[in-house]
C-alpha cells in the first residue's frame, strides 16, 4: 500500500531540504545524514509516507536506475564490459552462494533461507553507490565500473530473491530450473528494455523530423517517463527482470537521443531526471532510517557485527578472485581500483525493502534475516559511507 497524505509528503520534502543544509554545513555525507534523519523522525512524531516493498521497487527504484543509465556512455562501457558484468552477474551469484554456505553451516540457517539472506544482502545498492561517487571526483572509468556493477547486480539479486522465495513456498528446489529461470529473466529484461528504449528513440526521431526541431520538450519528458515504467512493468509481466529492463532502456535513451534532439532539449531532460532521481534517492535513504529498529539492532548487535565482517570479507574474495581471472585475460583493473570497488559496495534501501517483504512469508528464520539485513545495511551506510572519502584520498583516487 502507498499512503502519502499531503502532510507526510510535505514533511519528507521539508526533511530533505533541512538535512541537505545541515549535512553541507557539517560536511557530512548527505546519505548518512538522511538515514539518521529517518531514524530520529519517529521521536519527533514526524509523519512520513509509508511505502511497501512493491511500491519501492516499482516506483522509487526505476527512476534512479534509469537516470544513472542515461549518463553511461555505451562505447566507454564496452571497454570495461568484462569487469562490470563479471562483478554484477558472476560476483553477485558467487557472493550469494558463499554467504548461504557460511550461514547454513556456521549459523544453522536452513539452506534455502541462508541463500535468501545472501541474495538480499549481496547486491550493492545503486542508490547508495551513485550518491557517494558523485561527490568524490573519482576517475570516470572507475566510476563507470562501480556504477555499472550496481545498476545490474540489483536485477540479478531480485531475480534470485524471487526464485528462492518461490522454492521456499512451493517446497520444490531444482538447480536446473533455478538457473534456467534466472537466465531467462535476465535476458528477457534486457531484450524488453532494449526494444522499448529503441521504439521510443525512433518515435522521438520521427517527432523531431515532423516538427523540424519544434519545442516539444514536455512531450519528450513524458515519453521518457512512459518508457521507464512500461519497460519495467512489461518485463515483470513477462517474467523478466524489471530492473535490468529499465537499465537497458536508459542506456539506449541516453546514448541515442543525443543524435536526434537539440542540445537544449537534452539539458532540459537531464535537469528533470536529475531532480526526480534526487527526490527518489533522498526518500529511499530516509526510508532506511524509518524502517530500522534501534531495539532490534541492539538485540542482535553481536550477530550483526559478525555478519557485516563476513559479508565484507566475501565481497573482497569475489572482487579479488574475479579480478585475478580478468587479469589473466588482460581485462583486469589496478589493485587500488579493486580496493575501492570493494569498499564502495554499500548496501542500502533495496536490501531493506526486500527484507521487509519477508514479514508475511512462512520463513523459519525471517526475524533473524531481517535483523541481520537491517544491521548490515546500517553499518554499511554509516561505516563505509563515512570512510569512503578518506580511503579515496589515501589511494589518491579522489580529485
Secondary structure by P-SEA (a helix, b strand, c coil): cccccaaaaaaaaaaaaaaaaaaaaacccaaaaaaaaaaacccccbbbbbbcaaaaacccaaaaaaaaaaaccaaaaaaaaaaaaaaaaaaaaaaaaaaaaaaaccccccaaaaaaaaaacccccaaaaaaaaaaccccaaaaaaaaaaaacaaaaaaaaaaaaaaaaaaccccaaaaaaaaaaaaaaaaaaaaaaaaaaaaaaaaaaaaaccccaaaaaaaaaaaaaaaaaaaaaaacccaaaaaaaaaaaaaccccccccaaaaaaaaaaaaaaaaaaaaaaaaaaaaaccaaaaaaaaaaaaaaaaaaaaaaaaaaaaaaaaaaaacccccaaaaaaaaaaccccaaaaaaaaaaccccccaaaaaaaaaaaaaaaaaacccccaaaaaaaacccc
